[in-house]
């Protein structure tokens, strides 16, 4: 059931297997850290070169109009919108997730000026917590941070004081999923608005922001979207909030007529009001190219595969890692598991270094978590099999002190990975 | 005095003339809009390709450490610091000028919590005015906007109520310069702190932030620094303010130990606290490459040349454009003129379009201003001569209605530009 032959059979039956050709991955590497930084799409270098040499060099300042740079934040935003269930005209790309979170949280709080509590996921990614604290302090709000699972109870307890609820569909550490529709509905019943952090969900899990009635959302594009290191973030604001949205980052490109350069700020009627400053065109063009890989792929198919990859990882875990000091942190239930598997082990950091030396890349969240993320477009069942096999070998070898001096071996080879 | 032969003689004597080879400019173009978007340095495409294919593709997540991405905001910041008179460790790159302005103005105001007035340049670039208004509103401050020349009088009038003064060393419309040292000293005497917008000065004019006692400064890197369209902005904070600096954009990469992912925000002791979110590595690597062109060039030499180019432009203006409806907006006094010349003409927009059709690129600031910027590293005296000559030809032709149907001619050719 967990043999390499099984993995190979699963790969042969995988309709997304050919998508791996759309990426360039270094030889001899099993890359299970695409939930931190996605691999490079094969089309990126040429797209970037085109932007630099056919647009910037040749068209100079006219690139802003003739090459569509000025509209790129909204155009690329709409491409992301398709992946997160947002109709066109509600998603803009730019700046970093931290900046977008600050803008989104402040804008959300101003939609509910009579409410004094900002309620947020206490297990959220650090920047979410830091920015929530900053916004709460700046606006004189009270910040309450509780685990995602306790947000409904917190809403019940002081719902009519809550203005904003900040949550994430996927716990970045454990990979546990949370129900966007349900928490959004509860938030609305309490009279508050939601801000969702989609970083660990977009491009991996089905999202339906419009259908679920989400108010605002932010995310990064360098994880499952493979936009490149530090690729621009994005912001979603539901159309019904556009007219009232009163953001603090009143950059000139959000003006109704930026080039009129009027003394006073008058925001654009549309999502363009969230464009802020000059977009990072080079980074943005790499993201634009990366989104090509999603053109003929459905998020449902991506989700079906990463569910299968996670299930297979857990089967391999049961077969190979039992009794070696590991615990499975991620839920076994497919529906409650995102596109990653997290293990805990007392020796997590050392094991991850050793894995890297064998060509298996994941990451560590201190002190004890090992994270393995699955991008359905380039991770195979064989990758999963090989990674768990090597992890088991390492954990076993670490128990035998005399083995520690054995030279690191690359993972990929005819014999080593035989199961 | 303003013949093409004179221009050619000036070019032959120009010690910076060889620097033009460090850029790739399209054939047949006189580019006088580098104060809006700098031309492409010749080394940029290869540097970007290296980042994408040798770093991202091959090193994946390890690029953050092994390729120095994590330190890039400070490392590249220090390279800009050298051009603005900032010792290392006080300049960080990232996000857009608008975002950096918001962060800088809020941080500055928090350094003077007992002061209720934010005083700013009423002729500043629109985003400066919009962000100053947003920050003032958010913090409950009173915003007073007066022309740069009246800021000293305003400081005298209500100095002990002023917390922050926002100004620019160069008026983006007129090209007039303002004395950073003098206004900073006056601001300090009033007990306030300065925020300078360096967008139209950095890389063109000598700046001495440390020596002048500047408190905070921001700028973009896509004008005279040629970092590329929407290249990351930068923020300078004088070292003496680091410990007390209390910024609103408390992104996780500004944390003292980002990867410890602690529940509470604890800012880095150093300038790294201003790193905010994940840096846009692709755009940042283009900027890094662009800064190579400054490695063996002094800002003093750059300033000497753009002073000469401006003076020659004005001589050509006097000789060629008199009586054609133009007015010189920029000061004739070398010391009061930045690296641009601005003219006004009732028919500005049409003239600029016609210029573009002849290969001369400047820009228009509505309704009547024509701006011409001089990047000393790639603009020649011959460029200036040719641009003014064509502008004169066009203005004359526009007076003769029957000429309007004449086909547009490219500027550069053996006969057309003979003076």
Interface residues (C-beta under 8 A of the other chain):
Chain A: X24 X25 X26 X29 X31 X33 X36 X37 X39 X40 X44 X45 X48 X49 X52 X53 X55 X56 X57 X58 X59 X60 X61 X62 X63 X64 X69 X94 X95 X96 X97 X98 X99 X102 X122 X125 X126 X127 X129 X130 X131 X133 X134 X135 X138 X139 X145 X220 X222 X228 X229 X230 X231 X232 X233 X248 X249 X250 X251 X252 X253 X255 X258 X259 X260 X261 X262 X263 X264 X265 X276 X277 X278 X279 X280 X281 X282 X283 X284 X286 X356 X361 X363 X365 X366
Chain B: X24 X25 X26 X29 X31 X33 X36 X37 X39 X40 X44 X45 X48 X49 X52 X53 X55 X56 X57 X58 X60 X61 X62 X63 X64 X69 X94 X95 X96 X97 X98 X99 X102 X122 X125 X126 X127 X129 X130 X131 X133 X134 X135 X138 X139 X145 X220 X222 X228 X229 X230 X231 X232 X233 X248 X249 X250 X251 X252 X253 X255 X258 X259 X260 X261 X262 X263 X264 X265 X276 X277 X278 X279 X280 X281 X282 X283 X284 X286 X356 X361 X363 X365 X366
